[in-house]
Amino acid sequence: LVNPHTGVALQECPTCRGAIGSTAPSYAVRNIIDALPVSCAHKARGCEEKVKRGDLETHAATCGFAEVACTHAGCAATVCRRDLEAHVASCEWRVVPCPEGCGEDVTWRDLPGHFVTECRKREVVCGKCGTKR
């Protein structure tokens, strides 16, 4: 395009201000493309949502079928976002207070060992006299 008043080649479109000669689609074309309905990227995991292409990133950030990691230290599990709360509540890496009341916080998976070797409330039998403490 050339400016009809100066004869100088235009560097940007006078309507959309996009670069002339750019390979990027015009705003009008981009708007049409962004309005097209598309399937969620997590369709294979069960999401049946059809969203506008332009809204795909926003949907993906909250999609219940997106794969997310467990929040407990030590756990390498990944689950669907919609299942995370249930996983976290039953995860073997969750930290719980000792059920015997010793005051220690222990990972669920370490409770059996805690009862045997570490718990201050465990019953200990003296090897010499046989009394229990």
C-alpha angles and dihedrals in degrees: 000000000000127000103248092213100049104022089229120136112254117238094198137029112262090219106045100012090231117148114271111241091021116145091217113107118253120263090255092054091043090053091051091049093046090053093057114110114242135176120256116262087239094060091117089059091052108275110141096181119132110202136174110271089239091056096047096100092051091049093048090055091060104025112134090217096055113117113249133176125245112259096222117104110248097022115114096184121129120198139168111283090242090057097045097094092053092045093049091050092054101030114132088223094059115119116238134176113256107270089218090062101242090139096244123128110222135178111254092241092054097050096097092054091042091056092051103043114009113029112109089207095056119117112252123192116208111238092214105043103015096232118146125230 
